[in-house]
Amino acid sequence: MTLIELRETLETLLDDLIGTYTLPQGSVTPAVYVDGSSGVPKDWQVSGLEVSIKQYPARAVRRLMGIVEMKVSWEIRLSQYNPETSSLDTAIDRLLRHFPDVTLTGFPTTDRGYQYARLIISDIELAFQYRREGTT
């Protein structure tokens, strides 16, 4: 699964739950962000449920008999800036059902003005350990 495929899947699954960003010039866009090195710009105002995807996945490789298992793990952070709604719980439920191997690594209660959850979505691919003529 690529970053674009993951983002499109999340947008489809959570379409009716996703909040909004209000940009400095006043335009409004869905609160889905691919987080690189700097995070969401400080001058963007967020309301409702924010979906943040780490730009680069964690990777792990395990050699098996003649093949290699390549595991890619995508980190997703859901942040709910309107805590009186249950959309965070609904979003987590939808992701757990769609990605059965997802790991929910945090759903803490904090003194922050919002709730958040961190999820790790794994994508496993098997490949031949050595390329053979005629295979890709």
Stockholm file with secondary structure:
# STOCKHOLM 1.0

chainA/1-136         MTLIELRETLETLLDDLIGTYTLPQGSVTPAVYVDGSSGVPKDWQVSGLEVSIKQYPARAVRRLMGIVEMKVSWEIRLSQYNPETSSLDTAIDRLLRHFPDVTLTGFPTTDRGYQYARLIISDIELAFQYRREGTT
#=GR chainA/1-136 SS CCHHHHHHHHHHHTTTTBCEEECTTSCEEESEEEECSSCSCTTCEEESEEEEEESSCEEEEEECSSEEEEEEEEEEEEEESCTTSCHHHHHHHHHHHHSTTCEEEECCCCSSSSEEEEEEEEEEEEEESSCCTTCC
#=GC SS_cons         CCHHHHHHHHHHHTTTTBCEEECTTSCEEESEEEECSSCSCTTCEEESEEEEEESSCEEEEEECSSEEEEEEEEEEEEEESCTTSCHHHHHHHHHHHHSTTCEEEECCCCSSSSEEEEEEEEEEEEEESSCCTTCC
//
